[in-house]
Amino acid sequence: MICGYMISCSRCGKDAVTLIRYSGAHLCKRHFNEFFIKRIRKEIRWQVDLRQKRNIAVAVSGGKDSAAVLWSLKEILGKNPE
């Protein structure tokens, strides 16, 4: 909420929950999650070849960043990756 009014999502018009500073886009929860997953997927593809069968290790500290990485991997790889 800025100056007493809600900012709308740049994509759908719903109430925005965040601002992507470098682009100036305001995003609702749904569009932020899509944006976040797309960025994580791009970074994983750049660093890891997922076509090869591999185990992926994630160091977990118990903080919000670790939780976000685990959630992202689940979304990208599916619930039961083999």
N, C-alpha and C positions, 0 to 999 in steps of 0.2 A: 504494500500500500504506500503510495507516494502522494503527498499533499491531500490526503483524505479520499483518494479514489484508487481503485484496483487497476493494475496494468493488465492488459489482455495479452494472451499468447499470440505471437507473431504468425503462427500457422493456422490456428483454429478459432481464436477469439475467446476461449475460456480464460479464467483467471490464471495469470502467470505465477509460477512459484520461484523462478530464477531468471537471471539475466546472464547471457553468454557475452562477456565483456568484449572479446575481440571482434565479434560480429554485430553486437548491439541487439541481438535477438532476445526477446522475452519468450520463455517457454513454459507451458503447463506441465504437470507431472508426466503425462503420457508422452509428450513430445521430448521432454528432457530425457526420459528413460530411453527412447529411441535414439536420440543424439548420443547419449552416453555409451550405449551398446555399440553403435556404429564406430565410435572413436576407439573403444577397447578392441573391437574386432580388427580394425585396421592396424592397431599397434601389435596385436598378437600375430597377425599374418606377417608383419614386417620382421618380427623377432623369432617366430617359431613356425616350422613347416608342419601343419596339423595333418597333412595327408599321410605322414608316417605314423605308425603306431608308437606312441610315446606316453610316458607318464608325465604329468605336469605337477611339479611341486610348487606349493604356495606357502610362503612363510606367513603365519598368522600371529599377529600381536594381540588380537582381541579388540582392536580399534575400528573406527568406521572405515578407514581405508582398506584394511584387510577384509572386512565384511563386504565392501563394495566389489573387490576383486573376486571373491568367491561367488557372489551373486552373479557377476558378469560372466564368469566362466560357466556357471550352470546354465545361464540363458544362451550362451553361444554354443556350447557343446551338447546341450540337452541334459535331461535329468539323469540318464543312465548311459554315459559315453562308454564305449568299449574300445 
